[in-house]
Every structure is written in structure tokens, then in C-alpha cells.
Amino acid sequence: VQLVESGGGLVQAGGSLRLSCAASGSIFSINTMGWYRQAPGKQRELVARITRGGTTNYADFVKGRFTISRDNAKKSVYLQMNSLKPEDTSVYYCNVVNYAYDDYWGQGTQVTVSS
């Protein structure tokens, strides 16, 4: 199973980025797909997640700015990030959990927001 992330990069404060993550390989019945982030010296934290049925959950610090979505047919999850702030600078990781509670992680993509 492989999760391939894309869309990270450098953006000015107030700008936007869209992260994408596609799952490939033998992955049984994906349930929850999500994004986490980890800044240097800090713990990995939840950014947003979405269930197969479309129920979403956001961290308070991104509510109103980020939107998570998914395409079940493509086994893909997306994170639209608007109004980015310097404190959003981090490595963003894609996460997938299936109905057997197997947990998969992407390699991470760097997002840097300059002030």
C-alpha cells in the first residue's frame, strides 16, 4: 500500500494551496482519510479527516480556512488550504484507516508559509 502526496510548496501568507493524496495497492475498504501535520519539535496533530460517508472533522485552528474532500472511486483525499498563515508551516501527512483498523501514512509534503 502506498500513499502519494502532492501539492505542498512555498506560499505567502494569505495564499492558498491544495494538497492531494492518492492511495494505491491492496487496501481493503477505506474508511477514514485525513491530514495531519508535524512541525519541528512538535507532536503530529490532526488537521482534518473525513469518513467514507462524508462526515468531516476539523481542528479548531483550521476551521473556516481549510476544506477536506475525497473521491472514493479514486481512493484520494484532498485538502484545500486558504488564508494560510505562517504558523501553518509544517510537514503535512496523509493518513488512511480502513475498516480493519489498518493505519497507513504518506511520506509527508512540506508546506511553508512566508510572512
N, C-alpha and C positions, 0 to 999 in steps of 0.2 A: 504494500500500500504506500502510495506517495502523495503528498500534498504539495502542490506547486503554487507558490505565492508570486504575485507581481503587483506593480503599481506604486511601490514606495519611491521615495526620492526627496529632493530638497524643494521647499516651497516657502514663500514669505508668509508672515503672519497675516491671517485673514483669507488666505488662499484655500484651495481645495485639492484633494487627492482622492482617487478611488482605488482601493485595494481589491484584488481578486485572488481567489484560491480555488483550485480545481483538484479534486481527488481522483486518483487513478489506481488501478489494480483491483484485487479482490477484496472489496469492502462490503460487508454484509449489512444491508438495511440501515442506512444512515439515519440517525435521529437528530441530534442537536449539532449544529455547526456554529462556530463562533470565532471571535477575535479576542486575543489577549495582547498585552503589551508589557515590556520589561525595559525599564531604563537602567543605566549603570548604577550598581549599588542598591537597587531596589528590588522588591519582590515582583514576580509576574502577577499582573492583575487583569481581571475581566474587563473588557471594553464593551462587548455586546455579543449576544448569542440569539439564535433563532431555531425553533423546533421545526420538525418536518411539516407540521400543520401551520406554521407561520407565526406562532407566538414569539414575541421578542422580549428581550430583557437587556436594559442598558445600564451602564454605570452612571452614577449621577453626574460625573464630570463631563460626559459627552451628550447628555440629553439635550435635544433640540439642535444639535450640531451634526451628529453622525447618524447615518441610517444603514441598517444591515438588511440585506436581502439575500435570497438564494434561488437557485434554479435546480430543482430536484433531478430533472432529466439529465442535466449536465454535471451533477454532483459538484456544484460550485456554490460558493458563498462570496458575497461582495460587501465592502464597507465603503460607503460614500462619506467622506470626511469634509465638512465645510467649516468655515470660520476657524481655521486651525490656529492654535496658539503655540508659542514656544514650549510650553510645558507639555504639549502633546508629543514632543520629540522622544522617540523610543524605537525599539525594535518591536514590530508587530508580528504576532504569531497566529496562524490559522489553527483551529482545533476542530476535530470531528469526533463525535461519540456515536457509536451505533447502538442498536437495541440489545446487544450482548454486553454493553458497557465497555467495549474495547475503545481505547483512547488513542487518537493519532494527532501528531503535531507536524506542522510545516517547519521549514528551516529558518523562517523569520525574514522579514523585509524591513529595512531601515527607513524610518520617516524622520526627517529633520525639518523643523520649522524655525526659520530665522526671524529675528525681531527687527 
